[in-house]
Structure formats: C-alpha cells, structure tokens
C-alpha cells in the first residue's frame, strides 16, 4: 500500500476544488485546496507539500507563472506538479506546462483510477528524489569532513556525522571510519598542542623566574646601603610605571580614563595594594633581615598556596599528578630549610623571622588568583599594569611620607641608584611575562614560577652576594624541578570550528 501524502489543489473554481479534494481524500491522502496561484506559493513556502494539482487557466496568476516560481526555487523545484487541463483545451498548453517542469497532466473530467495512478507515480518519484537528495547531502557532508581532516581544523564532536554513520550501507561504514579516524587525529593533535603550550610555558616561566629571582639579592644589596623598604618600593614602582606607560604609548594601547569603570578601578587599586604595598614591601623588608637565598626558598611555597586556593575555590580541578608535583617541590623546600642554612645570615635570629616571611607566598598566591580571575581583558595587559603601578606609587608615597621611610635623593647618585634601576627593569619585565603566563597557562601553572624564582634567587645569591649553598640545597633543587615538570598548564578550550551540518542542497538539476 502506497504511503499517504499531502496534496495541494490549486484551482479558481470552487466546484473543481471540492471534486478534487473529495477524490484525493478518498484515496487516503491529505488534501489542501486554495483558489489562487499566490496562495499556493505562500502555502508551499511555509508547509510540507508532496504533490501539487495545478490549474493552468486562473486569473491574476496563471499556472505557468506558478510553475516558473516553483521551479526557480531550490526548495520547491523538485516538488511534483500535475497540471489540470480541460479536454477541449489546446494540447500545446499541456506541453508548455510540462516544458516548464510539470510532471504530468490530468483532465478535469478525470477517472478516479487515473487520478490515483498519476498521484501515486508522483509520490513515488518524490520519495526517490528525497532519498537521492539526502544521500547526496550526506556525501557532501562526508566530503567536507575529509577536507576538514586534511586541513587539521576540526572537532570530532562537531563534524555532524552521526546520522550518516547510522546508515547500514557503504556510505555509513565509510562515515564510521571517518569518525574513528577523526577522533584519533584530534586527540593526537590536541596532545601535541598541549605539549607545545607546556614547553612554551616552561620557557616563559624560567625567564620570569630568572628576573624575579634577581630582585631578592638586589634587594639585599640595597638594604646593605640603606633600609627603607617602603621608599625603595616607591622608587621601583615609579620607574616601572614609566616603562609600562611608555611601552603602551608606543604600541598605541594606552587606555583612556573613559575606558575605566568601577570594576576596572577596583582591579587597579586592589592589585596595586596586594602586589606593591604588601608583596613588594614585604620582600624588601625580609631581604634586609634574612639571607637572600632563604627569602628565595620561601617564595617557592607560592605554588602550594595557589593550588590550595584554586582547589578550594574550584577554579581548577585538583589531580593526583599535580598534588604529587607540588609535594615534591615542598619536600625540596623542607630539605633546603632544614639542611641548607649556612653562616650567611645577618647574625640575627633567622628563625624568628621565618613566621613573618611565610606571609610572602600567601600574598603572592592571592595575587596570582586575583590576576587570573579579575584582570580586565579588554584593556592591554602592559597598560593596565602601568596604571596599577601609578596607583601603587600614590599609596606608597603617602605611607613612606607618614613613616619617614622616603629615601633621600642624594643617595641615588651612586650604587643605590643603579640598584633601583635594575630592580625596576627586572621587576617590570618579570611581571609583564608573569601576567602573560597566567593568561595562557592558568594561575596554578604560573604559580610554579615560584620554583624558578627560588632556583634563580639561589643562583643570583651565589653570584652577587657570595652566599654559600650546601650540597643538600642542590639535591633538593632536583626535587623542585621534577615537581615543576609534573604541574602542567590548564587545558585550554579548543577553538571551535564551524558546524559541518549546514551543507548546501544545491546538487545540480
């Protein structure tokens, strides 16, 4: 038994429409009747139609005009049309209609068996054509998938091959092979990209650590001349702000004040307070009280603090591998603190200051997460850092003035001035790299910069200060490096290629 279809009857004669409607419904089909060509076109545009019974002679818009519109549209050109013709009309009219794309003709004085034969034939042709169109559409989709695989720009979940792969024929089997191959290629490419990010992030991290590590022994050297941690931080931030703003002006990324709303100003002053007023002053102060390599060692705890904060706040997912990496790093720090102390201290009670110096990794960890979560992404990183340094200058100047901690300008003519310049250059470049590191690898991985800072700080302390580092310290650094390798960057979301579901249905005539 043939499947029922939806038949659209187009005739300006009410009597003919009723006759055709009853005959069509008697055959088990759904019939919809309209009285004009314009109504027929509107109905076809908004509804599914399987066959059209079309009168040729109609006022305003005749059957020829309706045929031309239907056959000129990609959506309706394959719709079967049976023209209705009176027996006394010229056969040339029927021929013209067929030349315009009509499938067949039906006399107005028709037999039921003839109507059934003509409609059934058209329905079967449409069914076969629909199958052919769907097959060609799926072949086109498979071709696009092959192109995507060749270019390497694809995501298996967005290839849109599920319906093609569900076929039981050769095309379905081919789609299944493509899907499996695409998944394997995608996983291999994604792992390679992750390895590249890890390697690139590691290089940035080492460069950033080398610069940050230089600040601690330079701070120690400056404190040997004069102990003014707040005044020193003010001078360093003044030069750093100048460097950042000049870079931003040259790059054309210096923001306008109108670009800053409440959220941006909140970030600027909060970051300035945490980064400079607390962290920077604390490092300079502790460097004047403890051996430089002890301060550098304690900074390595930053990684543990960030990982702990991020896990609690569910910013990053904890993993056994990361925990093991951080544990190895902490084990290395423990060995250094217990067995690595030498007579390089200042003669004061080193352990009395250890409780206070532990605040450094805590505040550094808070700084990492704050940059990661709150940094305004619509403002250039260097520019927003420069504005933050201007804000820290204002705060540090007020505090230094109130506490009498400003450094006399006369002292800057000699060695102290050179140290301030070096500290500003190293600190500014390190923070710019560090912000970029957070953006590209995440706060947890970027916090492992602390390991590099510790290693660099120890190295710079040996070179610049002549501090003695025991063999225990060198062995412990091996644990730290292994821990660093085990903490990978966060997984970045892949750029989503466009969906391949939308395939043009234009497969030719």
Protein Blocks (a to p, Z undefined) as FASTA:
>chain_A
ZZddddddddfbfklmmmmmmmmmmnopacdddfbfklmmmmmmmpccfbdcddfbdghi
afklmmmmmmmpmklmmpccdddddfkbcfklmmmmmmnopabdcdfbbcfklmmmmmmm
mmmmmmmmmmmmmmmmmmmmmmmmmmmmmnopacfklnopmmmmmpcbfklmmmmmmmmm
mmmmmmmmmmmmmmmmmmmmmmmmmmmmmmmmmmmmmmmmmmmmoccfklmmmmmmmmmm
mmmmmmmmmnopaccfklpcfklmmmmmmmmmmmmmmmmmmmmmmmmmmcfklmmmmmmm
mmmmmmmmmmmnomaccdfklmmmmmmmmmmmmmmmmmmpcckbgoiafklmmmmmmmmm
mmmmmmmmmmmmmocfkbcfklmmmmmmmmmmmmmmmmmmmnopaccfklmmmmmlmmmm
mmmmmmmmmmmmmmmmmmmnojklmmmmmmmmmmmmmmmmmmmnopacdfklmmmmmmmm
mmmmmpccddddddddddfkbccfbebZZ
